[in-house]
Amino acid sequence: QMDLVAKRRDGSEVLVEIALSPLQDHGLPYVVAAIRSVAEYPRVRQALQRARHAECLASFGRLAVDARELDPLLDQLAAMVAQALQIDMVQVRLLEPSGTQMRIAATAGLVCESVGHLVDIVPGCAAEQVLRDARSVLIDRRARDAALEIPVRYQDAGVTSELLVPLTDRGRAIGMICAFATGGARFGDDETRFLESISSMVATVLQRSGSEDALKHAQRLDS
């Protein structure tokens, strides 16, 4: 249940599996180690990927239970998602009260926009669809629908696929998690399910944070 990494003579690294077998020769104990790359086997790669997803969900769940501050938790979330999906950029965006912009609350990896940057919601674009329908949207460079094309600023950074998953509060989208893949990589069903599970956890944290703020406000009014 471990990811084993071997280093080749040229310095490159590869995922491997190691089988150890005993070998007796003139009473001296020897072990034969058979090492082979598993990175190219689809089933093995998928199993390793799902294991990373499960570990990330468990780790984030533990952090969410103990979290008292929202912003540090979102920062950790972005980094954990980027590592679990092995991608180059993740953003957490929260809807502004105006409803026409989203604020980047956390980011990891490539930085096309910094934390605090406001992103306009263009009518008909993928982000607008995510917020309107509260459902995930996948866009990539091969999209035929102009509304689902990857923005030029991300294409310039090498992004080839973008997955947008809504953050909801009582069925209403209040933001989204944005995952960006580069180098020809694309997102599939496993990645979508993983991000939607993460999104559900974040939504719970946001609801708890909102309830705590409302309680504090009520206590101030009572005082």
Rosetta blueprint (number, residue, H / E / L):
1 Q L
2 M L
3 D L
4 L E
5 V E
6 A E
7 K E
8 R L
9 R L
10 D L
11 G L
12 S L
13 E E
14 V E
15 L E
16 V E
17 E E
18 I E
19 A E
20 L E
21 S E
22 P E
23 L E
24 Q E
25 D E
26 H L
27 G L
28 L E
29 P E
30 Y E
31 V E
32 V E
33 A E
34 A E
35 I E
36 R E
37 S E
38 V L
39 A L
40 E L
41 Y L
42 P H
43 R H
44 V H
45 R H
46 Q H
47 A H
48 L H
49 Q H
50 R H
51 A H
52 R H
53 H H
54 A H
55 E H
56 C H
57 L H
58 A H
59 S H
60 F H
61 G H
62 R H
63 L H
64 A H
65 V H
66 D H
67 A L
68 R L
69 E L
70 L H
71 D H
72 P H
73 L H
74 L H
75 D H
76 Q H
77 L H
78 A H
79 A H
80 M H
81 V H
82 A H
83 Q H
84 A H
85 L H
86 Q L
87 I L
88 D L
89 M E
90 V E
91 Q E
92 V E
93 R E
94 L E
95 L E
96 E L
97 P L
98 S L
99 G L
100 T L
101 Q E
102 M E
103 R E
104 I E
105 A E
106 A E
107 T E
108 A E
109 G E
110 L L
111 V L
112 C L
113 E L
114 S L
115 V L
116 G L
117 H L
118 L E
119 V E
120 D E
121 I L
122 V L
123 P L
124 G L
125 C L
126 A H
127 A H
128 E H
129 Q H
130 V H
131 L H
132 R H
133 D H
134 A L
135 R L
136 S L
137 V E
138 L E
139 I E
140 D E
141 R L
142 R L
143 A L
144 R L
145 D L
146 A H
147 A H
148 L H
149 E L
150 I L
151 P L
152 V H
153 R H
154 Y H
155 Q H
156 D L
157 A L
158 G L
159 V E
160 T E
161 S E
162 E E
163 L E
164 L E
165 V E
166 P E
167 L E
168 T E
169 D E
170 R L
171 G L
172 R E
173 A E
174 I E
175 G E
176 M E
177 I E
178 C E
179 A E
180 F E
181 A E
182 T E
183 G L
184 G L
185 A L
186 R L
187 F L
188 G L
189 D H
190 D H
191 E H
192 T H
193 R H
194 F H
195 L H
196 E H
197 S H
198 I H
199 S H
200 S H
201 M H
202 V H
203 A H
204 T H
205 V H
206 L H
207 Q H
208 R H
209 S H
210 G H
211 S H
212 E H
213 D H
214 A H
215 L H
216 K H
217 H H
218 A H
219 Q H
220 R H
221 L H
222 D H
223 S L
